[in-house]
Amino acid sequence: MANYSHPEVLVETDWVKQNLGQAGIKLIEIDVDTKGYDAGHIPGAVGFNWQTQLQDQVRRDLISKEAFEKLLGDAGISPGDTVILYGDNNNWFAAYGFWLFKIYGHKDVRLMNGGRVKWLNESDKELTTERPKIVPTQYRASGPDLSLRALLPEVLRLQPGQTCNLVDVRSPDEFTGKVIAPPGMTETAQRGGHIPGAKGIPWSTAVNADGTFKSADDLHRIYFQEKGVDAKRDTIAYCRIGERSSHTWFVLKYLLGLNNVKNYDGSWTEYGSIVGAPIEKS
């Protein structure tokens, strides 16, 4: 990992095992729901439900600063803690959590490389159904740092292919408009296709078969040489609901070191339902 631009934001499963129970190190499993966590999780980890705890339940938005502070305080986390995030679906929702932690100014937050699946596949790693004993804290956040987030007006102002790298991280069938959402997914849009000028670079091109991130050299070749992402331009990543694009945002900003990368968390479920928004299908 030494060749990544910011190797300090990524830890391996062995590192996590060696540091279980250490003061100042807090583990959080973030999944779309908590079924996996309830069935068994890394000892000492708390579980966050992406749908109900990291999403505002009234309006479509990320949780407020006050809700974030309460969530972390109730989980026994302090601003000075080292927070290790991991989760299901190759860390999609953990990466979203990482993005949210950075929006609200938590300094030391990291992803466990390979996520929940890698831990499960290693015979020397244990699971527990026991919930940790928590001493609540009074967490105080900073921010929000909105330089990390793209909203619809900014996306609509873009000149296709001229002012910004637009990276669509969905599957090829979603990109071309053959399907609007992956099979079984309920969040959808009125139209299929992609934002004009976007480059289709599925999130999965950044990971190995075991869910770990590819090497810095491989990522550099994929994004800059093969796919034509211009490192000198601003970059916006999007997907369907903002979780897969958080994963690519993490790759571009922290592993490849692009300075100005934003996650458009409204993504296709917002853009694909806007009256009059230009769409490409190809």
PyRosetta script that sets phi, psi and omega in degrees:
from pyrosetta import init, pose_from_sequence

init()
pose = pose_from_sequence("MANYSHPEVLVETDWVKQNLGQAGIKLIEIDVDTKGYDAGHIPGAVGFNWQTQLQDQVRRDLISKEAFEKLLGDAGISPGDTVILYGDNNNWFAAYGFWLFKIYGHKDVRLMNGGRVKWLNESDKELTTERPKIVPTQYRASGPDLSLRALLPEVLRLQPGQTCNLVDVRSPDEFTGKVIAPPGMTETAQRGGHIPGAKGIPWSTAVNADGTFKSADDLHRIYFQEKGVDAKRDTIAYCRIGERSSHTWFVLKYLLGLNNVKNYDGSWTEYGSIVGAPIEKS")
pose.set_psi(1, -7.0)
pose.set_omega(1, -173.6)
pose.set_phi(2, -60.8)
pose.set_psi(2, -24.5)
pose.set_omega(2, -176.8)
pose.set_phi(3, -85.2)
pose.set_psi(3, -7.3)
pose.set_omega(3, 173.8)
pose.set_phi(4, -67.0)
pose.set_psi(4, 153.1)
pose.set_omega(4, 179.5)
pose.set_phi(5, -64.0)
pose.set_psi(5, -35.0)
pose.set_omega(5, 179.4)
pose.set_phi(6, -134.3)
pose.set_psi(6, 72.3)
pose.set_omega(6, -177.4)
pose.set_phi(7, -64.1)
pose.set_psi(7, -17.0)
pose.set_omega(7, -176.8)
pose.set_phi(8, -68.8)
pose.set_psi(8, -14.5)
pose.set_omega(8, -178.1)
pose.set_phi(9, -91.8)
pose.set_psi(9, 6.1)
pose.set_omega(9, -177.7)
pose.set_phi(10, -129.7)
pose.set_psi(10, 131.9)
pose.set_omega(10, 176.6)
pose.set_phi(11, -126.4)
pose.set_psi(11, 151.5)
pose.set_omega(11, 179.0)
pose.set_phi(12, -89.9)
pose.set_psi(12, 161.9)
pose.set_omega(12, -179.8)
pose.set_phi(13, -60.7)
pose.set_psi(13, -36.0)
pose.set_omega(13, 178.7)
pose.set_phi(14, -64.1)
pose.set_psi(14, -38.0)
pose.set_omega(14, 177.7)
pose.set_phi(15, -62.4)
pose.set_psi(15, -42.8)
pose.set_omega(15, 179.3)
pose.set_phi(16, -61.6)
pose.set_psi(16, -45.5)
pose.set_omega(16, 179.5)
pose.set_phi(17, -59.4)
pose.set_psi(17, -42.6)
pose.set_omega(17, -177.9)
pose.set_phi(18, -69.0)
pose.set_psi(18, -21.4)
pose.set_omega(18, -175.6)
pose.set_phi(19, -110.3)
pose.set_psi(19, 11.9)
pose.set_omega(19, 177.5)
pose.set_phi(20, -58.9)
pose.set_psi(20, 132.7)
pose.set_omega(20, 176.6)
pose.set_phi(21, 83.1)
pose.set_psi(21, -0.9)
pose.set_omega(21, -179.8)
pose.set_phi(22, -72.0)
pose.set_psi(22, 138.6)
pose.set_omega(22, 178.8)
pose.set_phi(23, -62.0)
pose.set_psi(23, 137.6)
pose.set_omega(23, 177.0)
pose.set_phi(24, 84.5)
pose.set_psi(24, 0.0)
pose.set_omega(24, 176.7)
pose.set_phi(25, -114.5)
pose.set_psi(25, 118.4)
pose.set_omega(25, -176.6)
pose.set_phi(26, -118.2)
pose.set_psi(26, 133.3)
pose.set_omega(26, 179.9)
pose.set_phi(27, -104.2)
pose.set_psi(27, 135.3)
pose.set_omega(27, 177.2)
pose.set_phi(28, -133.0)
pose.set_psi(28, 125.5)
pose.set_omega(28, 171.5)
pose.set_phi(29, -94.9)
pose.set_psi(29, 123.2)
pose.set_omega(29, 178.4)
pose.set_phi(30, -116.4)
pose.set_psi(30, 117.7)
pose.set_omega(30, 178.8)
pose.set_phi(31, -126.6)
pose.set_psi(31, 169.3)
pose.set_omega(31, 176.3)
pose.set_phi(32, -60.5)
pose.set_psi(32, -31.8)
pose.set_omega(32, 170.0)
pose.set_phi(33, -143.9)
pose.set_psi(33, -171.7)
pose.set_omega(33, -175.4)
pose.set_phi(34, -108.2)
pose.set_psi(34, 18.3)
pose.set_omega(34, -179.2)
pose.set_phi(35, -62.0)
pose.set_psi(35, -45.0)
pose.set_omega(35, 179.2)
pose.set_phi(36, -64.1)
pose.set_psi(36, -44.7)
pose.set_omega(36, 178.6)
pose.set_phi(37, -58.1)
pose.set_psi(37, -45.3)
pose.set_omega(37, -178.6)
pose.set_phi(38, -63.6)
pose.set_psi(38, -31.1)
pose.set_omega(38, -179.5)
pose.set_phi(39, -76.2)
pose.set_psi(39, -21.3)
pose.set_omega(39, -179.9)
pose.set_phi(40, 157.9)
pose.set_psi(40, 132.2)
pose.set_omega(40, -176.2)
pose.set_phi(41, -142.1)
pose.set_psi(41, 172.0)
pose.set_omega(41, 178.0)
pose.set_phi(42, -64.9)
pose.set_psi(42, 134.6)
pose.set_omega(42, -179.5)
pose.set_phi(43, -54.2)
pose.set_psi(43, 130.5)
pose.set_omega(43, 178.9)
pose.set_phi(44, 91.6)
pose.set_psi(44, -9.6)
pose.set_omega(44, -177.8)
pose.set_phi(45, -79.8)
pose.set_psi(45, 143.1)
pose.set_omega(45, 167.7)
pose.set_phi(46, -96.2)
pose.set_psi(46, 161.0)
pose.set_omega(46, -177.9)
pose.set_phi(47, -117.3)
pose.set_psi(47, 130.6)
pose.set_omega(47, 175.4)
pose.set_phi(48, -111.6)
pose.set_psi(48, 135.7)
pose.set_omega(48, 176.8)
pose.set_phi(49, -92.7)
pose.set_psi(49, 115.3)
pose.set_omega(49, -176.7)
pose.set_phi(50, -60.6)
pose.set_psi(50, -40.6)
pose.set_omega(50, -175.3)
pose.set_phi(51, -67.8)
pose.set_psi(51, -42.6)
pose.set_omega(51, -171.0)
pose.set_phi(52, -104.4)
pose.set_psi(52, -19.7)
pose.set_omega(52, -175.8)
pose.set_phi(53, -110.4)
pose.set_psi(53, -25.6)
pose.set_omega(53, -179.7)
pose.set_phi(54, -106.1)
pose.set_psi(54, -0.4)
pose.set_omega(54, 178.2)
pose.set_phi(55, -119.5)
pose.set_psi(55, 134.2)
pose.set_omega(55, 173.9)
pose.set_phi(56, -59.7)
pose.set_psi(56, 134.1)
pose.set_omega(56, -173.8)
pose.set_phi(57, -89.5)
pose.set_psi(57, -4.0)
pose.set_omega(57, 178.7)
pose.set_phi(58, -106.7)
pose.set_psi(58, -55.0)
pose.set_omega(58, 177.8)
pose.set_phi(59, -108.5)
pose.set_psi(59, 159.8)
pose.set_omega(59, 177.7)
pose.set_phi(60, -78.2)
pose.set_psi(60, 104.5)
pose.set_omega(60, -176.8)
pose.set_phi(61, -169.8)
pose.set_psi(61, 164.6)
pose.set_omega(61, 171.1)
pose.set_phi(62, -75.0)
pose.set_psi(62, 163.5)
pose.set_omega(62, -176.8)
pose.set_phi(63, -67.0)
pose.set_psi(63, 154.4)
pose.set_omega(63, -179.0)
pose.set_phi(64, -71.8)
pose.set_psi(64, 166.1)
pose.set_omega(64, 176.3)
pose.set_phi(65, -56.7)
pose.set_psi(65, -42.2)
pose.set_omega(65, -178.8)
pose.set_phi(66, -65.5)
pose.set_psi(66, -40.3)
pose.set_omega(66, 178.4)
pose.set_phi(67, -67.8)
pose.set_psi(67, -37.5)
pose.set_omega(67, 177.0)
pose.set_phi(68, -63.1)
pose.set_psi(68, -44.2)
pose.set_omega(68, 178.9)
pose.set_phi(69, -60.7)
pose.set_psi(69, -43.5)
pose.set_omega(69, 179.6)
pose.set_phi(70, -66.2)
pose.set_psi(70, -41.8)
pose.set_omega(70, -179.9)
pose.set_phi(71, -59.3)
pose.set_psi(71, -47.7)
pose.set_omega(71, -178.6)
pose.set_phi(72, -72.4)
pose.set_psi(72, -38.0)
pose.set_omega(72, 177.2)
pose.set_phi(73, -62.5)
pose.set_psi(73, -42.6)
pose.set_omega(73, 178.0)
pose.set_phi(74, -65.9)
pose.set_psi(74, -23.6)
pose.set_omega(74, 178.4)
pose.set_phi(75, -88.5)
pose.set_psi(75, 1.6)
pose.set_omega(75, 176.9)
pose.set_phi(76, 77.7)
pose.set_psi(76, 25.5)
pose.set_omega(76, -176.2)
pose.set_phi(77, -102.3)
pose.set_psi(77, 139.2)
pose.set_omega(77, 176.4)
pose.set_phi(78, -111.8)
pose.set_psi(78, 155.7)
pose.set_omega(78, -178.8)
pose.set_phi(79, -57.8)
pose.set_psi(79, -26.9)
pose.set_omega(79, -179.1)
pose.set_phi(80, -87.4)
pose.set_psi(80, -1.9)
pose.set_omega(80, -179.3)
pose.set_phi(81, -72.5)
pose.set_psi(81, 150.4)
pose.set_omega(81, 167.0)
pose.set_phi(82, -86.0)
pose.set_psi(82, 116.7)
pose.set_omega(82, -176.5)
pose.set_phi(83, -104.9)
pose.set_psi(83, 123.6)
pose.set_omega(83, 178.0)
pose.set_phi(84, -106.3)
pose.set_psi(84, 120.7)
pose.set_omega(84, -179.6)
pose.set_phi(85, -106.4)
pose.set_psi(85, 141.9)
pose.set_omega(85, 172.8)
pose.set_phi(86, -152.1)
pose.set_psi(86, 164.9)
pose.set_omega(86, 179.5)
pose.set_phi(87, -173.6)
pose.set_psi(87, -168.6)
pose.set_omega(87, -178.4)
pose.set_phi(88, -84.7)
pose.set_psi(88, -177.4)
pose.set_omega(88, 176.6)
pose.set_phi(89, 49.0)
pose.set_psi(89, 49.3)
pose.set_omega(89, 176.9)
pose.set_phi(90, 55.2)
pose.set_psi(90, 37.2)
pose.set_omega(90, 176.6)
pose.set_phi(91, 69.0)
pose.set_psi(91, 21.8)
pose.set_omega(91, 176.8)
pose.set_phi(92, -54.6)
pose.set_psi(92, -54.5)
pose.set_omega(92, -173.8)
pose.set_phi(93, -77.4)
pose.set_psi(93, -26.6)
pose.set_omega(93, 172.1)
pose.set_phi(94, -66.0)
pose.set_psi(94, -39.2)
pose.set_omega(94, 177.0)
pose.set_phi(95, -65.4)
pose.set_psi(95, -38.0)
pose.set_omega(95, 174.2)
pose.set_phi(96, -60.7)
pose.set_psi(96, -42.5)
pose.set_omega(96, 177.5)
pose.set_phi(97, -61.7)
pose.set_psi(97, -41.1)
pose.set_omega(97, 177.3)
pose.set_phi(98, -58.6)
pose.set_psi(98, -46.6)
pose.set_omega(98, 178.2)
pose.set_phi(99, -58.7)
pose.set_psi(99, -44.3)
pose.set_omega(99, -180.0)
pose.set_phi(100, -65.5)
pose.set_psi(100, -41.7)
pose.set_omega(100, 177.2)
pose.set_phi(101, -59.5)
pose.set_psi(101, -39.9)
pose.set_omega(101, 180.0)
pose.set_phi(102, -71.9)
pose.set_psi(102, -35.6)
pose.set_omega(102, 175.9)
pose.set_phi(103, -58.6)
pose.set_psi(103, -38.6)
pose.set_omega(103, -178.5)
pose.set_phi(104, -98.5)
pose.set_psi(104, 17.0)
pose.set_omega(104, 163.4)
pose.set_phi(105, 82.1)
pose.set_psi(105, 16.8)
pose.set_omega(105, 177.5)
pose.set_phi(106, -73.0)
pose.set_psi(106, 125.5)
pose.set_omega(106, -169.6)
pose.set_phi(107, -75.0)
pose.set_psi(107, -46.0)
pose.set_omega(107, -172.7)
pose.set_phi(108, -113.9)
pose.set_psi(108, 88.3)
pose.set_omega(108, 176.0)
pose.set_phi(109, -126.9)
pose.set_psi(109, 139.9)
pose.set_omega(109, -174.2)
pose.set_phi(110, -139.1)
pose.set_psi(110, 157.4)
pose.set_omega(110, 173.2)
pose.set_phi(111, -101.7)
pose.set_psi(111, 142.8)
pose.set_omega(111, 171.2)
pose.set_phi(112, -85.3)
pose.set_psi(112, 117.0)
pose.set_omega(112, -174.3)
pose.set_phi(113, -61.0)
pose.set_psi(113, 124.2)
pose.set_omega(113, 179.8)
pose.set_phi(114, 94.1)
pose.set_psi(114, -17.1)
pose.set_omega(114, 173.9)
pose.set_phi(115, 65.3)
pose.set_psi(115, -158.4)
pose.set_omega(115, -175.1)
pose.set_phi(116, -61.4)
pose.set_psi(116, -40.7)
pose.set_omega(116, -175.8)
pose.set_phi(117, -63.2)
pose.set_psi(117, -41.7)
pose.set_omega(117, -179.6)
pose.set_phi(118, -63.7)
pose.set_psi(118, -42.0)
pose.set_omega(118, 177.7)
pose.set_phi(119, -60.9)
pose.set_psi(119, -43.9)
pose.set_omega(119, -179.5)
pose.set_phi(120, -62.9)
pose.set_psi(120, -32.4)
pose.set_omega(120, -175.3)
pose.set_phi(121, -85.6)
pose.set_psi(121, -0.1)
pose.set_omega(121, 179.9)
pose.set_phi(122, -105.3)
pose.set_psi(122, 120.6)
pose.set_omega(122, -169.6)
pose.set_phi(123, -65.9)
pose.set_psi(123, -20.9)
pose.set_omega(123, -178.0)
pose.set_phi(124, -92.8)
pose.set_psi(124, 7.0)
pose.set_omega(124, -178.4)
pose.set_phi(125, -105.2)
pose.set_psi(125, 128.0)
pose.set_omega(125, -176.8)
pose.set_phi(126, -97.3)
pose.set_psi(126, 157.3)
pose.set_omega(126, 174.2)
pose.set_phi(127, -122.3)
pose.set_psi(127, 159.2)
pose.set_omega(127, 176.2)
pose.set_phi(128, -143.1)
pose.set_psi(128, 155.0)
pose.set_omega(128, 171.4)
pose.set_phi(129, -102.9)
pose.set_psi(129, 0.1)
pose.set_omega(129, -179.1)
pose.set_phi(130, -77.7)
pose.set_psi(130, 129.0)
pose.set_omega(130, 177.7)
pose.set_phi(131, -81.4)
pose.set_psi(131, 142.0)
pose.set_omega(131, -177.5)
pose.set_phi(132, -69.5)
pose.set_psi(132, 152.7)
pose.set_omega(132, 174.3)
pose.set_phi(133, -80.9)
pose.set_psi(133, 124.3)
pose.set_omega(133, -171.8)
pose.set_phi(134, -113.0)
pose.set_psi(134, 134.4)
pose.set_omega(134, 170.2)
pose.set_phi(135, -105.4)
pose.set_psi(135, 108.2)
pose.set_omega(135, -176.1)
pose.set_phi(136, -59.5)
pose.set_psi(136, 152.6)
pose.set_omega(136, 178.4)
pose.set_phi(137, -124.1)
pose.set_psi(137, 171.5)
pose.set_omega(137, 171.7)
pose.set_phi(138, -103.1)
pose.set_psi(138, 86.3)
pose.set_omega(138, -176.3)
pose.set_phi(139, -78.4)
pose.set_psi(139, 135.5)
pose.set_omega(139, 175.5)
pose.set_phi(140, -124.0)
pose.set_psi(140, 122.3)
pose.set_omega(140, -177.3)
pose.set_phi(141, -98.2)
pose.set_psi(141, 163.1)
pose.set_omega(141, 169.8)
pose.set_phi(142, -108.8)
pose.set_psi(142, -172.8)
pose.set_omega(142, 177.3)
pose.set_phi(143, 82.5)
pose.set_psi(143, -162.5)
pose.set_omega(143, 10.7)
pose.set_phi(144, -78.4)
pose.set_psi(144, 145.3)
pose.set_omega(144, 176.1)
pose.set_phi(145, -90.6)
pose.set_psi(145, 92.3)
pose.set_omega(145, -175.1)
pose.set_phi(146, -78.6)
pose.set_psi(146, -1.7)
pose.set_omega(146, 174.3)
pose.set_phi(147, -69.2)
pose.set_psi(147, -11.9)
pose.set_omega(147, -179.7)
pose.set_phi(148, -93.5)
pose.set_psi(148, -4.5)
pose.set_omega(148, -172.0)
pose.set_phi(149, -124.9)
pose.set_psi(149, 133.3)
pose.set_omega(149, 173.8)
pose.set_phi(150, -102.0)
pose.set_psi(150, 134.2)
pose.set_omega(150, 176.2)
pose.set_phi(151, -109.5)
pose.set_psi(151, 164.7)
pose.set_omega(151, -173.4)
pose.set_phi(152, -53.6)
pose.set_psi(152, -45.9)
pose.set_omega(152, -179.1)
pose.set_phi(153, -56.1)
pose.set_psi(153, -38.4)
pose.set_omega(153, 178.2)
pose.set_phi(154, -65.6)
pose.set_psi(154, -41.3)
pose.set_omega(154, -179.6)
pose.set_phi(155, -65.2)
pose.set_psi(155, -40.2)
pose.set_omega(155, -178.7)
pose.set_phi(156, -69.3)
pose.set_psi(156, -23.2)
pose.set_omega(156, 179.5)
pose.set_phi(157, -81.1)
pose.set_psi(157, -11.4)
pose.set_omega(157, -174.6)
pose.set_phi(158, -66.4)
pose.set_psi(158, 143.8)
pose.set_omega(158, 171.4)
pose.set_phi(159, -95.5)
pose.set_psi(159, 113.4)
pose.set_omega(159, -172.9)
pose.set_phi(160, -49.3)
pose.set_psi(160, 123.0)
pose.set_omega(160, 173.7)
pose.set_phi(161, 74.3)
pose.set_psi(161, 4.6)
pose.set_omega(161, -174.8)
pose.set_phi(162, -116.8)
pose.set_psi(162, -39.4)
pose.set_omega(162, -170.9)
pose.set_phi(163, -107.6)
pose.set_psi(163, -14.9)
pose.set_omega(163, -170.0)
pose.set_phi(164, -162.6)
pose.set_psi(164, 147.9)
pose.set_omega(164, 168.0)
pose.set_phi(165, -79.3)
pose.set_psi(165, 120.3)
pose.set_omega(165, 171.2)
pose.set_phi(166, -104.5)
pose.set_psi(166, 119.9)
pose.set_omega(166, -176.7)
pose.set_phi(167, -114.3)
pose.set_psi(167, 112.5)
pose.set_omega(167, 177.1)
pose.set_phi(168, -92.9)
pose.set_psi(168, 114.9)
pose.set_omega(168, -171.3)
pose.set_phi(169, -99.0)
pose.set_psi(169, 7.6)
pose.set_omega(169, -179.5)
pose.set_phi(170, -73.8)
pose.set_psi(170, 179.3)
pose.set_omega(170, 178.6)
pose.set_phi(171, -69.9)
pose.set_psi(171, 159.6)
pose.set_omega(171, 177.1)
pose.set_phi(172, -56.5)
pose.set_psi(172, -37.1)
pose.set_omega(172, 180.0)
pose.set_phi(173, -68.5)
pose.set_psi(173, -33.7)
pose.set_omega(173, 174.8)
pose.set_phi(174, -69.9)
pose.set_psi(174, -41.5)
pose.set_omega(174, -178.4)
pose.set_phi(175, -60.9)
pose.set_psi(175, -42.3)
pose.set_omega(175, -178.0)
pose.set_phi(176, -80.7)
pose.set_psi(176, -13.2)
pose.set_omega(176, -178.3)
pose.set_phi(177, 91.3)
pose.set_psi(177, 5.3)
pose.set_omega(177, 177.7)
pose.set_phi(178, -61.4)
pose.set_psi(178, -38.9)
pose.set_omega(178, 173.2)
pose.set_phi(179, -129.9)
pose.set_psi(179, 155.9)
pose.set_omega(179, 178.5)
pose.set_phi(180, -93.9)
pose.set_psi(180, -30.5)
pose.set_omega(180, -179.6)
pose.set_phi(181, -146.6)
pose.set_psi(181, 155.7)
pose.set_omega(181, 175.0)
pose.set_phi(182, -60.6)
pose.set_psi(182, 154.8)
pose.set_omega(182, -179.1)
pose.set_phi(183, -54.9)
pose.set_psi(183, 134.0)
pose.set_omega(183, 176.5)
pose.set_phi(184, 85.3)
pose.set_psi(184, -4.5)
pose.set_omega(184, -178.7)
pose.set_phi(185, -88.9)
pose.set_psi(185, 133.5)
pose.set_omega(185, -174.0)
pose.set_phi(186, -87.1)
pose.set_psi(186, -31.9)
pose.set_omega(186, -179.0)
pose.set_phi(187, -73.5)
pose.set_psi(187, 124.8)
pose.set_omega(187, -174.9)
pose.set_phi(188, -139.9)
pose.set_psi(188, -170.7)
pose.set_omega(188, -180.0)
pose.set_phi(189, -139.1)
pose.set_psi(189, 171.7)
pose.set_omega(189, -178.8)
pose.set_phi(190, -78.0)
pose.set_psi(190, -27.5)
pose.set_omega(190, -177.5)
pose.set_phi(191, -135.1)
pose.set_psi(191, 153.2)
pose.set_omega(191, 175.2)
pose.set_phi(192, -99.8)
pose.set_psi(192, 166.6)
pose.set_omega(192, 178.9)
pose.set_phi(193, 126.7)
pose.set_psi(193, -154.8)
pose.set_omega(193, -179.9)
pose.set_phi(194, -145.9)
pose.set_psi(194, 166.7)
pose.set_omega(194, 178.8)
pose.set_phi(195, -69.3)
pose.set_psi(195, 133.5)
pose.set_omega(195, -179.6)
pose.set_phi(196, -53.8)
pose.set_psi(196, 133.9)
pose.set_omega(196, 179.1)
pose.set_phi(197, 88.0)
pose.set_psi(197, -7.1)
pose.set_omega(197, -178.4)
pose.set_phi(198, -71.6)
pose.set_psi(198, 147.9)
pose.set_omega(198, 173.1)
pose.set_phi(199, -97.2)
pose.set_psi(199, 129.2)
pose.set_omega(199, 177.8)
pose.set_phi(200, -84.5)
pose.set_psi(200, 106.1)
pose.set_omega(200, 179.3)
pose.set_phi(201, -131.6)
pose.set_psi(201, 88.9)
pose.set_omega(201, -176.8)
pose.set_phi(202, -51.9)
pose.set_psi(202, 141.2)
pose.set_omega(202, -179.6)
pose.set_phi(203, -52.7)
pose.set_psi(203, -33.9)
pose.set_omega(203, -173.2)
pose.set_phi(204, -67.7)
pose.set_psi(204, -16.3)
pose.set_omega(204, 178.0)
pose.set_phi(205, -67.5)
pose.set_psi(205, -13.2)
pose.set_omega(205, -177.2)
pose.set_phi(206, -91.6)
pose.set_psi(206, -4.7)
pose.set_omega(206, -173.2)
pose.set_phi(207, -123.2)
pose.set_psi(207, 156.3)
pose.set_omega(207, 174.4)
pose.set_phi(208, -83.4)
pose.set_psi(208, 176.8)
pose.set_omega(208, -178.3)
pose.set_phi(209, -60.9)
pose.set_psi(209, -29.6)
pose.set_omega(209, -179.0)
pose.set_phi(210, -89.3)
pose.set_psi(210, 6.6)
pose.set_omega(210, 178.0)
pose.set_phi(211, 89.9)
pose.set_psi(211, -8.4)
pose.set_omega(211, 177.1)
pose.set_phi(212, -75.4)
pose.set_psi(212, 159.1)
pose.set_omega(212, -179.6)
pose.set_phi(213, -74.0)
pose.set_psi(213, 144.9)
pose.set_omega(213, 175.3)
pose.set_phi(214, -67.9)
pose.set_psi(214, 167.1)
pose.set_omega(214, -177.8)
pose.set_phi(215, -64.9)
pose.set_psi(215, 160.9)
pose.set_omega(215, 177.8)
pose.set_phi(216, -59.1)
pose.set_psi(216, -39.7)
pose.set_omega(216, 179.3)
pose.set_phi(217, -63.1)
pose.set_psi(217, -43.5)
pose.set_omega(217, 179.3)
pose.set_phi(218, -64.9)
pose.set_psi(218, -42.9)
pose.set_omega(218, 179.8)
pose.set_phi(219, -64.9)
pose.set_psi(219, -40.1)
pose.set_omega(219, 177.5)
pose.set_phi(220, -61.3)
pose.set_psi(220, -43.7)
pose.set_omega(220, 179.7)
pose.set_phi(221, -64.3)
pose.set_psi(221, -44.5)
pose.set_omega(221, -176.5)
pose.set_phi(222, -64.6)
pose.set_psi(222, -54.4)
pose.set_omega(222, -171.2)
pose.set_phi(223, -78.1)
pose.set_psi(223, -42.1)
pose.set_omega(223, -173.4)
pose.set_phi(224, -91.2)
pose.set_psi(224, -42.8)
pose.set_omega(224, -175.8)
pose.set_phi(225, -87.0)
pose.set_psi(225, -49.5)
pose.set_omega(225, -175.3)
pose.set_phi(226, -80.7)
pose.set_psi(226, -42.4)
pose.set_omega(226, -173.6)
pose.set_phi(227, -97.8)
pose.set_psi(227, -10.0)
pose.set_omega(227, 172.2)
pose.set_phi(228, 76.2)
pose.set_psi(228, 24.6)
pose.set_omega(228, 173.1)
pose.set_phi(229, -67.5)
pose.set_psi(229, 127.9)
pose.set_omega(229, -178.1)
pose.set_phi(230, -90.1)
pose.set_psi(230, 111.6)
pose.set_omega(230, -176.4)
pose.set_phi(231, -65.1)
pose.set_psi(231, -15.9)
pose.set_omega(231, -178.7)
pose.set_phi(232, -87.3)
pose.set_psi(232, -10.8)
pose.set_omega(232, -178.8)
pose.set_phi(233, -100.0)
pose.set_psi(233, 159.3)
pose.set_omega(233, 169.5)
pose.set_phi(234, -63.9)
pose.set_psi(234, 154.7)
pose.set_omega(234, -177.4)
pose.set_phi(235, -134.2)
pose.set_psi(235, 137.7)
pose.set_omega(235, 173.6)
pose.set_phi(236, -126.1)
pose.set_psi(236, 127.5)
pose.set_omega(236, 176.5)
pose.set_phi(237, -105.8)
pose.set_psi(237, 142.3)
pose.set_omega(237, 176.1)
pose.set_phi(238, -146.5)
pose.set_psi(238, 161.7)
pose.set_omega(238, 177.0)
pose.set_phi(239, -140.9)
pose.set_psi(239, -120.9)
pose.set_omega(239, 178.8)
pose.set_phi(240, -107.2)
pose.set_psi(240, -46.1)
pose.set_omega(240, -179.8)
pose.set_phi(241, -130.1)
pose.set_psi(241, 4.1)
pose.set_omega(241, 172.6)
pose.set_phi(242, 102.2)
pose.set_psi(242, -2.5)
pose.set_omega(242, -177.6)
pose.set_phi(243, -89.5)
pose.set_psi(243, -43.6)
pose.set_omega(243, 176.8)
pose.set_phi(244, -66.1)
pose.set_psi(244, -35.8)
pose.set_omega(244, 178.5)
pose.set_phi(245, -69.1)
pose.set_psi(245, -26.9)
pose.set_omega(245, 173.6)
pose.set_phi(246, -63.0)
pose.set_psi(246, -37.8)
pose.set_omega(246, 178.7)
pose.set_phi(247, -62.4)
pose.set_psi(247, -46.7)
pose.set_omega(247, 179.2)
pose.set_phi(248, -70.3)
pose.set_psi(248, -37.0)
pose.set_omega(248, 174.5)
pose.set_phi(249, -55.5)
pose.set_psi(249, -44.0)
pose.set_omega(249, 178.5)
pose.set_phi(250, -61.4)
pose.set_psi(250, -44.6)
pose.set_omega(250, 179.6)
pose.set_phi(251, -60.3)
pose.set_psi(251, -49.4)
pose.set_omega(251, -175.1)
pose.set_phi(252, -68.9)
pose.set_psi(252, -41.7)
pose.set_omega(252, -175.3)
pose.set_phi(253, -80.8)
pose.set_psi(253, -44.7)
pose.set_omega(253, -170.8)
pose.set_phi(254, -101.1)
pose.set_psi(254, -32.9)
pose.set_omega(254, 179.8)
pose.set_phi(255, -89.4)
pose.set_psi(255, -35.1)
pose.set_omega(255, 179.6)
pose.set_phi(256, -103.0)
pose.set_psi(256, -12.8)
pose.set_omega(256, 170.5)
pose.set_phi(257, 80.4)
pose.set_psi(257, 21.5)
pose.set_omega(257, 175.0)
pose.set_phi(258, -67.7)
pose.set_psi(258, 136.2)
pose.set_omega(258, -171.7)
pose.set_phi(259, -76.5)
pose.set_psi(259, -42.1)
pose.set_omega(259, -173.2)
pose.set_phi(260, -118.7)
pose.set_psi(260, 87.3)
pose.set_omega(260, 179.5)
pose.set_phi(261, -121.7)
pose.set_psi(261, 133.3)
pose.set_omega(261, 179.1)
pose.set_phi(262, -123.0)
pose.set_psi(262, 152.0)
pose.set_omega(262, 174.0)
pose.set_phi(263, -104.0)
pose.set_psi(263, 122.5)
pose.set_omega(263, 174.9)
pose.set_phi(264, -92.3)
pose.set_psi(264, 92.1)
pose.set_omega(264, -172.5)
pose.set_phi(265, -78.0)
pose.set_psi(265, -17.0)
pose.set_omega(265, 171.5)
pose.set_phi(266, -62.8)
pose.set_psi(266, -38.5)
pose.set_omega(266, 171.5)
pose.set_phi(267, 49.0)
pose.set_psi(267, -153.6)
pose.set_omega(267, -168.9)
pose.set_phi(268, -70.5)
pose.set_psi(268, -28.8)
pose.set_omega(268, 179.3)
pose.set_phi(269, -64.8)
pose.set_psi(269, -25.5)
pose.set_omega(269, 173.1)
pose.set_phi(270, -86.4)
pose.set_psi(270, -57.7)
pose.set_omega(270, -172.9)
pose.set_phi(271, -61.2)
pose.set_psi(271, -41.0)
pose.set_omega(271, -176.7)
pose.set_phi(272, -73.1)
pose.set_psi(272, -0.9)
pose.set_omega(272, 177.6)
pose.set_phi(273, -115.8)
pose.set_psi(273, 2.8)
pose.set_omega(273, -177.7)
pose.set_phi(274, -81.2)
pose.set_psi(274, 128.0)
pose.set_omega(274, 177.6)
pose.set_phi(275, -64.5)
pose.set_psi(275, 124.6)
pose.set_omega(275, 174.9)
pose.set_phi(276, 85.5)
pose.set_psi(276, -3.1)
pose.set_omega(276, 179.8)
pose.set_phi(277, -70.2)
pose.set_psi(277, 133.4)
pose.set_omega(277, 179.9)
pose.set_phi(278, -68.9)
pose.set_psi(278, 139.8)
pose.set_omega(278, -177.7)
pose.set_phi(279, -134.2)
pose.set_psi(279, 141.6)
pose.set_omega(279, 172.0)
pose.set_phi(280, -111.3)
pose.set_psi(280, 147.5)
pose.set_omega(280, 174.3)
pose.set_phi(281, -129.8)
pose.set_psi(281, 108.4)
pose.set_omega(281, 178.4)
pose.set_phi(282, -170.2)
pose.dump_pdb("model.pdb")
